[in-house]
Amino acid sequence: MKKYYVLDTNVLLHDVNSLYAFADNDVVIPIVVIEELDRFKKDLNEIGRNARQVSRILDTLRSKGPLYKGIDLENGGTIRVFIPAQRTSHLPPELIIDKADNQILCVAMDLKENSDKPVILITKDTNLRIKADALGLQAKDYEVDRVEISELYEGITKLTVSKSKIDDFYETGSMKLEGTEAHPHEGFILVDENNEKHTALARFDKESNCLTPLNVAKDSIWSIYPRNAEQRFAMDLLLDDSIKLVSLAGKAGTGKTLIALAVGLRKVVDEEVYHRLLVSRPIFPMGRDIGYLPGDIKEKLTPWMQPIFDNLELIFGTDGKGKRKREGKHQRYTELMGEGILEIEPLTYIRGRSIPNQYLIIDEAQNLTPHEIKTIITRAGDNTKVVITGDPYQIDNPYIDSSSNGLTYVVERFKNEEIAGHATLSKGERSELAEVAANIL
């Protein structure tokens, strides 16, 4: 049976394609949503662009007939802009009718009372879903791009095998994977069934259907050594030039950004595989925003990019064992920036660019929407490697959560692609204090 799907403004601002995401059902857009889109259309950000795009799509559909009667879509459904016959009779006096959310509820209530079709309100607003439920309406979140965080692909699997198989793996450098399904480039920790300390680290090669050893040298990479198995898996993916997209997820202090920067410097400065190391991150404050920042663009960006500079200071300032390097022995990162080899910039200006021959690191990717992360990755030109890092449990963007952010979206969508690899880092290495805090707070 066909259904009515009433869309809230935030759904359209989150994903323009939500207009076509409900198969052969009837999509209803309350007239107040058009009013709200008009309010957002001048914003110079992703929300503003989406508002303008939705308006253009609806304006194009007008050529097929009146929007208030409904426009047939190719998927068998319809799109209709709806004005309720009566606004006040459907709501209790506690709900102020001048509020846009309550007018959207009026539309859903009107459809429910005057139609035999099921009516479902689609909104990303938690409180609106609660109010709808209190009024006897069915309400759901927009879940087309949601990923169940508890089931998120981790990229690393522990596999218990016999001692002889581990010994053969060390001797031959290969082990046939039997009875276990694996994703391309998935990491495996082989554990002796009789001795948990007897282990081996391997990566799955889909072409041969075999496990192969990690390609991580014992020496440091720009003074950074992998401190645990997870970091070794991450380095192995980052060092492989055939893997064009690497995603690293994990809590604070696991070394995601630090390792990505160190390998990036190896690939750009030492091996010259790429022409430039480009590092970027979304600009979202933690807690209350401090407001206007004086100065030119470089001075404005410094507070937002300081976490990147902190990692670079660690790489250039120590020998990897906690000891400071002697002055004059190593090139400083400011010199690399002056030469154009290292570039740090916000994501604000990435739309419309083509980025070839670069090692691109997107830090704090959990604060990006699925559409924004798509925009970034599709900027990658020939011979560009994209590395995205983040913690899906630390999100500052109020419009997304741990299941609907760009980082988890990419991990889930690319897990079966041979061009991509993923590793989840769970062991904190920043400090003993940081590790305890990340686990108990």
C-alpha positions, 0 to 999 in steps of 0.5 A: 500500500502506498504511503504519504511521507511528509518531509521536514526542512532538515531532511531536504537540507541534509540530503537533496536526493531525499526527494526521490528516496521513497520509491513509489510512495507520495512525498509531501512537502508542507508549504512552510518548508518552502518558506524555511528553504527561502530563509536558508538559501543565501547561506554560503555553506552546504545548507545554503547550497542544498536549499537552493538546489531543492528550490531549483528541483521543485521549480523544474517540476512545476513545468510538469503540472501544478505542485499542489496537485502532485507531480508524477516521478519516474520511480512511480511516486509523486511530489506534492506541496501541501497546504492544510485546510485548517491549521489550528483544529489538529493541534492542542493549545500547548503547541504554538501554531506560528512555529514551523515544526507545528505547522508541519505537524498540522499537514501530517494530521490533516493527511491522516484525517482525510486519507486512508493511506498511512502517513509517516513524518520524516524528520531529523529533529528528535523533539519533533518526532516525540511531538508527532508520536504524542499526537498519534503520528508515525515519525521516523528519522531519515535513515537512507545514509545511516550506518548502525554504529555498533555494526560498523566495519572495523577493518581488523579481525582476530582469527584463531588458528593452529601453531603450524599455520602461523609458523607456515605463514612466517616461512612462506609469507602467505596463508590461504584463507578458508572458511572465513569471508573477508573484505579487501585489505582487511587486517587479520591478527592470527592467534595461536589456539594454544598460546595467545602470545604466539601471533602474526599480523596479516592483510587479506589480498582479494586477488589471491584470496590469501593473507599476506604479511604487512609491509611496515618496516621496523625503522621509524617513519619521520621519527614515528614508530607504530606502538601497537598492532592497530597502528601497524595495520594503519601504516600498512594501508597508508604506505600502499600507493595502490589504495587510494582511500584510507579511513582511520577511525578511533577514539582520541589519542590513538594516533590516527592523525599523527600516523597519517601525517608521518606517512604523508611526509614520507610519501611526499618529501622522501619518496616524492610519490605525490607533489603535495601534502594537503591537510584539512579539517572542518571548522566546528567549535567544541562547546560555545563559539568564541565568535569573531576572530581578527586578522587575515585568513591565516590568523583566523585559521590558526586556532582551528588548525592548531591540532594539526600544528601540534602533531607536526611539532611532535613529528619535527620536534622529537626523535620518536622516543620522547627525546627532543632533536637537536636544532638545525638537524631537521627541516622544520615544517614551516619551511615545507609550507613555504615551499608549497610542499605542505599545505594546511587549509579549511574545507570551506574552499574545496568545492569545485577544485580538482586535486591531482597528485596530492596526499590529502588528509581530512581530519575530524571527518566525523563532523562532515555530512555524507554529502560533504564527504562525497563532495571532498572525495570526488575532488581527488584527481589522478594519482591522489590518495585520500586519508580520512580520520576521525572519532564517530563518538565525538561529534560537534556538528549538531545536524549529524550523529554517530550513525549518520556522519560522513566518516561512518558513511564512507567506511560502510560504503567502501568496505568492499572496494579494492581501492579502499582500506579501513582500520579502527584504532582503539588503544590510546597511545597519547599518554596514560592519562589520556587513555584512562580519560577516554575510557572512563569519562 
